[in-house]
């Protein structure tokens, strides 16, 4: 029986480059899109890239369970699970706004082991292997040292009413009143990469799907940052990759952000 291996970062990087080619080929104004049951758009690039990943892992790593936003592959008693968002940021992508990424990670239990986030428009590829640091285009990166909410750059991504008891509109108001620079570009993984690179101080996501979170978690933690669920608890990936949102930061603002979300209920 063959040893069950985890895909290498170079393998995931090659997948990311192929996915990026598909994104660029299909990126244009007025592109055709459909609507999913959760009222989010779906483009041909989403489905083609998702199939690329599932087929590649079926062929090369048949022992790996795959959870993709547009479909996966069940493997009973799998040691490893691959999480993939084939096109993170479909909303801006479908509107002709080049703020999107390909995102993939491999998790064992609740621990991400290897991850890649790729922005083909700017040729920015973040990657990390547990215990080996975090990199952007093979150059080692680290989170920012900014210690205050005042003038902190914070991204909070949502596009519909979130689950949970917290009120995100109040969270935004609190952050802006405290002098933070707040934005919502609707691309979860992209801005996780920017936290790892020290360009943003934090990103808050209230959603329940961890397609992007696992990759961001590894890349940010390896860059010196901190990751919890939205309530400040340890990140856990449940059935189907479900999560309790996330707060991802440079670590210096983390407890304060957790308190802000907790108090906005």
C-alpha positions as CSV (number, residue, x, y, z in Angstrom):
1,X,0.0,0.0,0.0
2,X,1.4,3.4,-1.0
3,X,2.2,5.9,1.8
4,X,-0.5,8.6,2.0
5,X,1.4,11.8,1.2
6,X,0.5,15.5,1.5
7,X,0.8,17.4,-1.7
8,X,3.9,19.6,-1.9
9,X,3.8,23.3,-2.1
10,X,5.3,23.1,-5.6
11,X,2.4,20.9,-6.7
12,X,-0.1,23.4,-5.4
13,X,1.8,26.3,-7.0
14,X,1.5,24.6,-10.4
15,X,-2.2,24.1,-9.9
16,X,-2.5,27.8,-9.0
17,X,-0.7,28.9,-12.2
18,X,-3.1,26.8,-14.3
19,X,-6.0,28.2,-12.4
20,X,-4.7,31.7,-13.0
21,X,-4.5,31.2,-16.8
22,X,-8.2,30.2,-16.7
23,X,-9.1,33.3,-14.7
24,X,-7.3,35.6,-17.1
25,X,-8.7,33.9,-20.2
26,X,-12.3,34.4,-18.9
27,X,-11.9,37.9,-17.4
28,X,-13.8,40.5,-19.4
29,X,-16.6,43.1,-19.0
30,X,-20.1,41.7,-19.5
31,X,-19.1,38.1,-18.8
32,X,-22.0,35.6,-18.4
33,X,-22.9,34.7,-14.9
34,X,-25.5,32.5,-13.2
35,X,-26.9,32.8,-9.7
36,X,-26.5,30.2,-7.0
37,X,-29.0,29.4,-4.3
38,X,-27.2,31.7,-1.8
39,X,-27.6,34.6,-4.2
40,X,-23.9,34.8,-5.2
41,X,-22.7,34.7,-8.8
42,X,-21.2,31.8,-10.6
43,X,-19.0,32.1,-13.7
44,X,-17.6,29.5,-16.1
45,X,-14.1,30.1,-14.6
46,X,-15.4,29.0,-11.1
47,X,-16.6,25.7,-12.4
48,X,-13.7,25.0,-14.8
49,X,-11.1,25.7,-12.2
50,X,-12.9,23.6,-9.5
51,X,-13.0,20.7,-11.9
52,X,-9.3,21.1,-12.7
53,X,-8.5,20.8,-9.0
54,X,-10.8,17.9,-8.2
55,X,-9.6,15.9,-11.3
56,X,-5.9,16.6,-10.5
57,X,-6.2,15.5,-6.9
58,X,-8.2,12.4,-7.9
59,X,-5.4,11.4,-10.3
60,X,-2.4,12.3,-8.2
61,X,-3.6,12.0,-4.6
62,X,-6.6,9.7,-4.6
63,X,-6.4,9.4,-0.8
64,X,-7.3,13.1,-0.2
65,X,-10.8,14.3,0.6
66,X,-11.6,17.4,-1.4
67,X,-13.9,20.3,-0.4
68,X,-14.3,22.9,-3.1
69,X,-16.8,25.7,-3.2
70,X,-18.2,24.4,-6.5
71,X,-18.0,20.7,-5.7
72,X,-15.6,18.2,-4.1
73,X,-14.7,14.5,-3.7
74,X,-15.6,12.3,-0.8
75,X,-12.9,9.9,0.5
76,X,-13.9,7.9,3.5
77,X,-11.5,8.0,6.5
78,X,-9.2,10.4,4.6
79,X,-6.1,11.6,6.6
80,X,-5.9,14.8,4.6
81,X,-8.5,17.3,3.3
82,X,-8.0,19.8,0.5
83,X,-9.9,23.0,0.8
84,X,-10.3,25.0,-2.4
85,X,-12.0,28.2,-3.5
86,X,-11.4,28.1,-7.3
87,X,-12.2,31.8,-7.6
88,X,-12.2,33.8,-4.4
89,X,-13.9,37.1,-5.2
90,X,-16.4,36.0,-7.9
91,X,-18.5,39.1,-7.2
92,X,-15.7,41.6,-8.3
93,X,-14.5,39.2,-11.0
94,X,-17.9,38.9,-12.6
95,X,-18.1,42.7,-12.6
96,X,-14.8,43.2,-14.3
97,X,-12.9,44.2,-11.2
98,X,-9.5,42.4,-10.9
99,X,-9.6,41.6,-7.2
100,X,-9.7,37.8,-7.1
101,X,-7.6,34.8,-6.2
102,X,-7.2,31.1,-6.5
103,X,-7.0,29.6,-3.0
104,X,-6.0,26.1,-1.9
105,X,-4.8,24.4,1.3
106,X,-4.4,20.9,2.7
107,X,-5.5,20.3,6.2
108,X,-4.9,17.4,8.6
109,X,-7.5,17.3,11.4
110,X,-7.8,21.1,12.2
111,X,-4.3,21.9,11.2
112,X,-3.5,23.5,7.8
113,X,-0.2,22.0,6.5
114,X,0.4,23.7,3.1
115,X,-1.3,26.6,1.4
116,X,-1.3,28.8,-1.7
117,X,-3.1,32.0,-2.6
118,X,-2.6,33.3,-6.1
119,X,-3.6,36.6,-7.7
120,X,-2.9,36.2,-11.4
121,X,-3.7,39.8,-12.3
122,X,-0.7,41.0,-10.3
123,X,1.2,37.7,-10.4
124,X,1.3,37.6,-6.6
125,X,1.5,34.1,-5.1
126,X,1.5,33.6,-1.4
127,X,2.5,30.2,0.0
128,X,3.4,28.6,3.2
129,X,4.4,25.2,4.6
130,X,3.8,24.6,8.3
131,X,7.0,25.4,10.2
132,X,8.8,26.9,7.2
133,X,7.6,30.6,7.1
134,X,5.4,32.5,4.8
135,X,6.3,33.8,1.3
136,X,5.1,36.1,-1.4
137,X,6.7,35.2,-4.8
138,X,9.4,33.3,-2.8
139,X,10.3,36.3,-0.7
140,X,9.8,35.8,3.0
141,X,7.1,38.0,4.5
142,X,5.9,39.1,8.0
143,X,2.9,40.8,9.4
144,X,2.8,44.5,10.3
145,X,3.9,45.9,13.7
146,X,1.1,48.4,14.0
147,X,-0.4,48.3,17.5
148,X,-3.4,50.5,17.4
149,X,-6.9,50.4,15.9
150,X,-6.3,54.0,15.0
151,X,-5.1,54.1,11.4
152,X,-5.1,50.3,11.2
153,X,-6.2,48.9,7.8
154,X,-8.9,46.4,8.4
155,X,-10.9,44.4,5.9
156,X,-14.3,43.0,6.8
157,X,-15.8,40.8,4.1
158,X,-19.5,40.1,3.8
159,X,-22.2,40.4,1.2
160,X,-25.3,39.2,3.0
161,X,-26.8,39.1,6.5
162,X,-24.3,37.0,8.5
163,X,-25.2,34.3,11.0
164,X,-24.5,34.9,14.7
165,X,-25.7,37.5,17.1
166,X,-23.2,40.3,16.3
167,X,-24.2,43.3,14.2
168,X,-21.6,43.9,11.6
169,X,-22.8,47.4,10.8
170,X,-22.2,48.4,14.4
171,X,-18.7,46.7,14.2
172,X,-17.9,48.9,11.1
173,X,-19.2,52.0,12.9
174,X,-17.1,51.3,15.9
175,X,-13.9,50.7,13.8
176,X,-14.4,53.9,11.9
177,X,-15.1,55.9,15.0
178,X,-11.8,54.5,16.4
179,X,-10.0,55.8,13.3
180,X,-9.5,52.6,11.5
181,X,-9.4,52.5,7.7
182,X,-12.1,50.0,6.9
183,X,-13.0,48.3,3.5
184,X,-15.0,45.5,2.1
185,X,-13.6,44.3,-1.3
186,X,-15.4,40.9,-1.2
187,X,-12.3,38.8,-1.7
188,X,-11.5,36.9,1.5
189,X,-8.2,35.2,0.6
190,X,-6.7,38.2,-1.1
191,X,-6.9,40.3,1.9
192,X,-5.6,37.5,4.1
193,X,-2.5,37.5,1.9
194,X,-2.2,41.3,2.5
195,X,-2.3,40.8,6.2
196,X,0.5,38.3,6.0
197,X,2.5,40.8,3.9
198,X,2.0,43.5,6.5
199,X,-0.1,45.7,4.3
200,X,-3.3,45.2,6.3
201,X,-3.5,44.8,10.1
202,X,-6.6,42.5,10.1
203,X,-9.5,40.9,8.3
204,X,-12.8,39.8,9.8
205,X,-15.1,37.3,8.1
206,X,-18.5,36.3,9.6
207,X,-19.2,33.4,7.2
208,X,-19.5,29.7,7.8
209,X,-17.4,28.1,5.0
210,X,-13.7,27.6,5.5
211,X,-12.6,27.3,1.8
212,X,-10.4,30.3,2.1
213,X,-9.8,30.4,5.8
214,X,-7.5,27.4,6.1
215,X,-5.1,28.8,3.6
216,X,-5.1,32.3,5.1
217,X,-4.7,30.8,8.6
218,X,-1.4,29.0,7.6
219,X,0.0,31.8,5.6
220,X,-0.7,34.5,8.3
221,X,0.4,32.3,11.2
222,X,3.7,31.5,9.4
223,X,4.1,35.3,8.9
224,X,3.8,35.9,12.6
225,X,0.1,36.7,12.9
226,X,-2.8,35.3,14.8
227,X,-6.0,33.5,13.7
228,X,-9.1,32.6,15.7
229,X,-12.8,32.1,14.9
230,X,-14.9,35.2,15.2
231,X,-15.5,34.6,18.9
232,X,-11.8,34.4,19.7
233,X,-11.7,30.6,20.0
234,X,-9.3,28.2,18.3
235,X,-10.0,27.7,14.6
236,X,-11.9,24.4,14.0
237,X,-13.0,22.9,10.7
238,X,-16.2,21.0,11.0
239,X,-18.1,18.8,8.6
240,X,-17.9,20.1,5.0
241,X,-15.3,22.7,6.2
242,X,-17.7,24.7,8.2
243,X,-16.3,27.4,10.6
244,X,-17.5,30.0,13.0
245,X,-16.2,32.9,10.9
246,X,-12.7,34.2,11.5
247,X,-10.6,37.1,12.8
248,X,-7.2,37.2,11.3
249,X,-4.7,39.8,12.4
250,X,-1.1,40.8,13.0
251,X,-1.7,39.6,16.5
252,X,-1.2,43.0,18.1
253,X,-4.8,44.1,17.6
254,X,-6.4,40.7,17.9
255,X,-7.8,40.7,21.4
256,X,-9.2,44.2,20.9
257,X,-11.0,43.1,17.7
258,X,-12.4,40.0,19.4
259,X,-13.8,42.3,22.1
260,X,-15.3,44.7,19.6
261,X,-17.2,41.9,17.8
262,X,-18.3,40.5,21.1
263,X,-19.6,43.8,22.3
264,X,-21.5,44.5,19.1
265,X,-24.4,42.1,19.8
